[in-house]
Amino acid sequence: MPTLSLFSETPIQTHSAAFECWLADQSAAGTLRQSSSIVVYEEMWSAFTTWCIGQQPAVTLASLDTHDLEAFHAARFGTKSADLSLSPRHALRLMRLIDRVLRHHAAQNDQLANTAATDWIASHPDVRYADAASADPLPEFLSVVEARLLIAYLSAARPRPSMSEARRNSHASFTWQELRNRTAVALQLGGGLTPGDVRVLTLRSPTSQGGRVRERPWKVSVPGNGNSLPRETPIAPWAGELLQHWMQIRAEAGIAGEVLFPSTRTGKPWSKLSHYQCARRVLEDAGLDSTEGGSFRLRHTFAIRQLQRGTDPGQVARWLGIEPEAMSKYDRVVAAPTDVI
């Protein structure tokens, strides 16, 4: 029987070489130019490689089958960024990347292509049609009236010197948890953050320096993850005022840790479930139906408002931490007369 060479490539070397070769050809052909897209693809492939090598035995490009991909998808589900979700559209992008690298690798080595990724996509209609128009309904967003009501409700948790004496000090009755909940929701509406973005913010995330009002945060820095780069996004002045008050109360309460919105006084991170329940309660208490679009309506409202103000879609995409192509979902909304705030 033939013996293996002492210099035979390991699975991780094969995975890496296949991707690098595909990436080089895509870049040379001019079909992959954006550095942000390249970074996302690199991190996607790195996650895939890490999973493959971690199996016993390791999953190679040749042995990969639909059962492996099902297990990989199950392992990835719940690990997209910090909000613990892997959308059908992201799953489609991930599997398409695997398929393209597999086919390119096969062509380079004069082999039959491994169609495991194509077969997996075909067996999952929710992923297969994730890019179809019928699977891309209009994003839910708040009307002007709804947004104004919510902003007023959220702002009641901070000092308002211009109000009557009775309403001026109404914020004093709020617990730190109630203030935290309202401030977190404010950053989704006033800054376009996802629930996961909110939970990974740290005390260093808010930026006050360079703003129009001293000590009032006017933007926040959102850490990167496996699907998006680190970014900065501006926040509305009313949201900045609420955030400033939260940071003051947080310090006065002696809440430990570096997480901006902790779950406990000891600084324990906010869990996905607890955050979801708290945000839902805020929306319901504000008089909004929390079942229609959930808190993501707030992010969509931010994006639509920026677009209607004439902000370049590419800039809005950078603020949201998404690919410019993903902004197309707002075209049918912004093209039509729409009331947003």
C-alpha positions as semicolon CSV with decimal commas, in nm:
position;residue;x (nm);y (nm);z (nm)
1;M;0,000;0,000;0,000
2;P;0,125;0,353;-0,070
3;T;0,250;0,542;0,229
4;L;0,166;0,903;0,313
5;S;0,437;1,157;0,262
6;L;0,585;1,310;0,572
7;F;0,508;1,642;0,409
8;S;0,139;1,576;0,331
9;E;-0,085;1,870;0,407
10;T;-0,294;1,861;0,719
11;P;-0,670;1,930;0,693
12;I;-0,625;2,282;0,831
13;Q;-0,359;2,355;0,570
14;T;-0,586;2,230;0,294
15;H;-0,879;2,437;0,421
16;S;-0,667;2,749;0,443
17;A;-0,496;2,701;0,108
18;A;-0,827;2,638;-0,070
19;F;-0,976;2,959;0,066
20;E;-0,667;3,170;0,001
21;C;-0,649;3,045;-0,358
22;W;-1,019;3,122;-0,413
23;L;-0,981;3,465;-0,254
24;A;-0,677;3,550;-0,467
25;D;-0,859;3,458;-0,788
26;Q;-1,169;3,655;-0,686
27;S;-0,959;3,961;-0,608
28;A;-0,764;3,930;-0,931
29;A;-1,086;3,904;-1,129
30;G;-1,223;4,215;-0,956
31;T;-1,532;4,035;-0,826
32;L;-1,436;4,090;-0,464
33;R;-1,306;4,438;-0,395
34;Q;-1,450;4,563;-0,069
35;S;-1,211;4,510;0,220
36;S;-1,505;4,478;0,462
37;S;-1,649;4,190;0,256
38;I;-1,311;4,018;0,247
39;V;-1,280;4,038;0,625
40;V;-1,629;3,894;0,669
41;Y;-1,553;3,606;0,432
42;E;-1,223;3,538;0,609
43;E;-1,399;3,518;0,944
44;M;-1,675;3,298;0,801
45;W;-1,423;3,056;0,658
46;S;-1,216;3,062;0,975
47;A;-1,524;2,961;1,177
48;F;-1,597;2,682;0,929
49;T;-1,237;2,557;0,938
50;T;-1,223;2,567;1,316
51;W;-1,538;2,358;1,339
52;C;-1,413;2,104;1,082
53;I;-1,078;2,057;1,252
54;G;-1,247;2,023;1,589
55;Q;-1,444;1,715;1,484
56;Q;-1,331;1,357;1,546
57;P;-1,217;1,266;1,290
58;A;-1,153;1,605;1,133
59;V;-1,382;1,694;0,844
60;T;-1,185;1,743;0,524
61;L;-1,294;1,920;0,206
62;A;-1,326;1,580;0,041
63;S;-1,520;1,409;0,320
64;L;-1,758;1,698;0,392
65;D;-2,121;1,597;0,343
66;T;-2,468;1,736;0,418
67;H;-2,475;1,574;0,762
68;D;-2,157;1,761;0,851
69;L;-2,307;2,087;0,726
70;E;-2,622;2,024;0,925
71;A;-2,414;1,976;1,238
72;F;-2,206;2,285;1,155
73;H;-2,519;2,494;1,103
74;A;-2,666;2,369;1,431
75;A;-2,345;2,465;1,608
76;R;-2,340;2,809;1,447
77;F;-2,708;2,877;1,512
78;G;-2,714;3,099;1,813
79;T;-2,364;3,237;1,769
80;K;-2,408;3,517;1,519
81;S;-2,265;3,823;1,690
82;A;-2,394;3,875;2,040
83;D;-2,763;3,859;1,970
84;L;-2,732;3,485;1,918
85;S;-2,911;3,437;1,591
86;L;-2,811;3,304;1,250
87;S;-3,060;3,443;0,997
88;P;-3,154;3,244;0,684
89;R;-2,989;3,510;0,470
90;H;-2,663;3,483;0,664
91;A;-2,679;3,103;0,650
92;L;-2,726;3,127;0,273
93;R;-2,424;3,352;0,239
94;L;-2,217;3,119;0,454
95;M;-2,313;2,807;0,260
96;R;-2,263;2,979;-0,075
97;L;-1,910;3,071;0,033
98;I;-1,839;2,709;0,124
99;D;-1,981;2,593;-0,210
100;R;-1,775;2,840;-0,411
101;V;-1,451;2,750;-0,235
102;L;-1,523;2,377;-0,275
103;R;-1,590;2,415;-0,649
104;H;-1,286;2,634;-0,701
105;H;-1,068;2,388;-0,509
106;A;-1,197;2,099;-0,720
107;A;-1,132;2,285;-1,046
108;Q;-0,778;2,374;-0,937
109;N;-0,705;2,008;-0,863
110;D;-0,892;1,861;-1,160
111;Q;-1,138;1,682;-0,931
112;L;-1,512;1,637;-0,917
113;A;-1,669;1,915;-0,713
114;N;-1,806;1,835;-0,369
115;T;-2,170;1,951;-0,392
116;A;-2,251;1,910;-0,020
117;A;-2,320;2,282;0,027
118;T;-2,545;2,300;-0,280
119;D;-2,734;1,994;-0,164
120;W;-2,772;2,138;0,187
121;I;-2,911;2,467;0,054
122;A;-3,157;2,279;-0,168
123;S;-3,289;2,087;0,133
124;H;-3,356;2,403;0,335
125;P;-3,619;2,616;0,158
126;D;-3,611;2,886;0,426
127;V;-3,243;2,939;0,348
128;R;-3,264;2,869;-0,025
129;Y;-3,516;3,146;-0,086
130;A;-3,380;3,389;0,170
131;D;-3,283;3,631;-0,109
132;A;-3,611;3,598;-0,297
133;A;-3,840;3,901;-0,312
134;S;-4,123;3,697;-0,160
135;A;-3,903;3,620;0,138
136;D;-3,808;3,984;0,184
137;P;-4,111;4,167;0,322
138;L;-4,099;4,538;0,391
139;P;-3,917;4,613;0,715
140;E;-4,140;4,705;1,006
141;F;-4,088;5,057;1,140
142;L;-4,252;5,312;1,365
143;S;-4,476;5,588;1,238
144;V;-4,409;5,948;1,339
145;V;-4,678;5,927;1,607
146;E;-4,546;5,597;1,745
147;A;-4,186;5,722;1,750
148;R;-4,279;6,044;1,926
149;L;-4,480;5,860;2,188
150;L;-4,195;5,617;2,250
151;I;-3,933;5,893;2,273
152;A;-4,149;6,079;2,526
153;Y;-4,199;5,761;2,726
154;L;-3,828;5,677;2,728
155;S;-3,725;6,033;2,812
156;A;-3,942;6,036;3,123
157;A;-3,662;5,837;3,289
158;R;-3,416;6,130;3,283
159;P;-3,412;6,478;3,439
160;R;-3,604;6,736;3,237
161;P;-3,542;7,084;3,384
162;S;-3,780;7,256;3,142
163;M;-4,082;7,058;3,262
164;S;-4,319;7,147;3,542
165;E;-4,194;7,075;3,894
166;A;-4,411;6,765;3,925
167;R;-4,276;6,614;3,601
168;R;-3,927;6,756;3,639
169;N;-3,834;6,507;3,911
170;S;-4,042;6,209;3,799
171;H;-3,721;6,028;3,701
172;A;-3,624;5,996;4,068
173;S;-3,870;5,711;4,118
174;F;-3,707;5,488;3,856
175;T;-3,498;5,189;3,962
176;W;-3,162;5,147;3,793
177;Q;-3,300;4,846;3,606
178;E;-3,590;5,049;3,466
179;L;-3,351;5,323;3,358
180;R;-3,121;5,063;3,200
181;N;-3,410;4,912;3,004
182;R;-3,528;5,243;2,866
183;T;-3,177;5,356;2,776
184;A;-3,107;5,029;2,594
185;V;-3,425;5,071;2,389
186;A;-3,330;5,434;2,323
187;L;-3,002;5,326;2,161
188;Q;-3,190;5,095;1,926
189;L;-3,423;5,372;1,810
190;G;-3,175;5,658;1,838
191;G;-2,868;5,475;1,705
192;G;-2,992;5,180;1,499
193;L;-2,827;4,920;1,723
194;T;-2,934;4,557;1,730
195;P;-3,018;4,389;2,062
196;G;-2,685;4,210;2,039
197;D;-2,500;4,537;1,983
198;V;-2,658;4,680;2,296
199;R;-2,545;4,388;2,512
200;V;-2,178;4,405;2,409
201;L;-2,131;4,778;2,466
202;T;-1,881;4,868;2,737
203;L;-1,824;5,176;2,950
204;R;-1,571;5,284;2,684
205;S;-1,825;5,265;2,401
206;P;-1,994;5,607;2,441
207;T;-1,806;5,908;2,304
208;S;-1,872;6,254;2,446
209;Q;-1,559;6,437;2,331
210;G;-1,618;6,649;2,023
211;G;-1,992;6,664;2,068
212;R;-2,206;6,976;2,067
213;V;-2,301;6,948;2,433
214;R;-2,038;6,888;2,699
215;E;-2,040;6,536;2,850
216;R;-2,337;6,426;2,641
217;P;-2,256;6,115;2,433
218;W;-2,314;6,169;2,062
219;K;-2,189;5,838;1,923
220;V;-2,108;5,485;2,042
221;S;-1,842;5,237;1,937
222;V;-1,975;4,887;1,869
223;P;-1,724;4,597;1,892
224;G;-1,681;4,376;1,586
225;N;-1,776;4,010;1,564
226;G;-1,760;3,721;1,317
227;N;-2,003;3,891;1,081
228;S;-1,924;4,263;1,099
229;L;-1,634;4,496;1,166
230;P;-1,605;4,729;1,464
231;R;-1,795;5,048;1,392
232;E;-1,908;5,383;1,527
233;T;-2,263;5,504;1,498
234;P;-2,413;5,840;1,591
235;I;-2,700;5,856;1,837
236;A;-2,985;6,105;1,850
237;P;-2,946;6,391;2,102
238;W;-3,244;6,273;2,308
239;A;-3,088;5,924;2,328
240;G;-2,755;6,079;2,423
241;E;-2,920;6,265;2,710
242;L;-3,073;5,944;2,839
243;L;-2,742;5,760;2,803
244;Q;-2,561;6,036;2,992
245;H;-2,809;6,008;3,278
246;W;-2,777;5,627;3,281
247;M;-2,398;5,643;3,305
248;Q;-2,425;5,885;3,596
249;I;-2,677;5,670;3,784
250;R;-2,474;5,356;3,706
251;A;-2,166;5,513;3,863
252;E;-2,355;5,644;4,165
253;A;-2,510;5,301;4,224
254;G;-2,163;5,144;4,232
255;I;-2,251;4,887;3,965
256;A;-1,941;4,678;3,893
257;G;-1,794;4,554;3,565
258;E;-1,716;4,704;3,226
259;V;-2,042;4,612;3,050
260;L;-2,247;4,925;2,981
261;F;-2,578;4,749;3,047
262;P;-2,520;4,471;3,302
263;S;-2,780;4,234;3,435
264;T;-2,683;4,271;3,802
265;R;-2,500;4,511;4,033
266;T;-2,203;4,275;4,022
267;G;-2,164;4,341;3,648
268;K;-2,301;4,012;3,516
269;P;-2,367;4,037;3,140
270;W;-2,726;4,080;3,026
271;S;-2,859;3,753;2,884
272;K;-3,038;3,744;2,550
273;L;-3,364;3,623;2,703
274;S;-3,368;3,875;2,986
275;H;-3,285;4,160;2,750
276;Y;-3,558;4,052;2,508
277;Q;-3,815;4,039;2,787
278;C;-3,712;4,379;2,922
279;A;-3,726;4,546;2,579
280;R;-4,062;4,390;2,509
281;R;-4,198;4,518;2,838
282;V;-4,076;4,871;2,760
283;L;-4,252;4,869;2,422
284;E;-4,572;4,732;2,570
285;D;-4,569;4,985;2,855
286;A;-4,517;5,260;2,599
287;G;-4,837;5,147;2,426
288;L;-4,672;4,975;2,129
289;D;-4,755;4,624;2,011
290;S;-4,434;4,434;2,081
291;T;-4,526;4,141;1,856
292;E;-4,511;4,328;1,524
293;G;-4,148;4,339;1,420
294;G;-4,017;4,334;1,776
295;S;-3,746;4,576;1,879
296;F;-3,585;4,552;1,533
297;R;-3,852;4,802;1,423
298;L;-3,648;5,058;1,611
299;R;-3,334;4,986;1,409
300;H;-3,532;5,001;1,084
301;T;-3,687;5,331;1,190
302;F;-3,339;5,475;1,249
303;A;-3,221;5,359;0,905
304;I;-3,527;5,490;0,722
305;R;-3,507;5,825;0,900
306;Q;-3,142;5,865;0,799
307;L;-3,216;5,775;0,437
308;Q;-3,506;6,017;0,418
309;R;-3,279;6,289;0,554
310;G;-3,058;6,231;0,249
311;T;-2,776;6,039;0,419
312;D;-2,578;5,827;0,175
313;P;-2,695;5,461;0,193
314;G;-2,335;5,345;0,216
315;Q;-2,284;5,559;0,525
316;V;-2,603;5,428;0,684
317;A;-2,487;5,073;0,609
318;R;-2,159;5,143;0,790
319;W;-2,349;5,279;1,089
320;L;-2,568;4,968;1,094
321;G;-2,273;4,733;1,044
322;I;-2,417;4,569;0,732
323;E;-2,314;4,528;0,369
324;P;-2,426;4,814;0,138
325;E;-2,622;4,562;-0,070
326;A;-2,843;4,488;0,231
327;M;-2,976;4,845;0,219
328;S;-3,193;4,750;-0,079
329;K;-3,463;4,631;0,161
330;Y;-3,536;4,994;0,241
331;D;-3,574;5,105;-0,121
332;R;-3,945;5,029;-0,145
333;V;-4,008;5,215;0,180
334;V;-3,799;5,525;0,120
335;A;-3,912;5,557;-0,243
336;A;-4,269;5,603;-0,123
337;P;-4,403;5,889;0,094
338;T;-4,349;5,765;0,448
339;D;-4,389;5,927;0,786
340;V;-4,097;5,853;1,014
341;I;-3,917;6,046;1,282
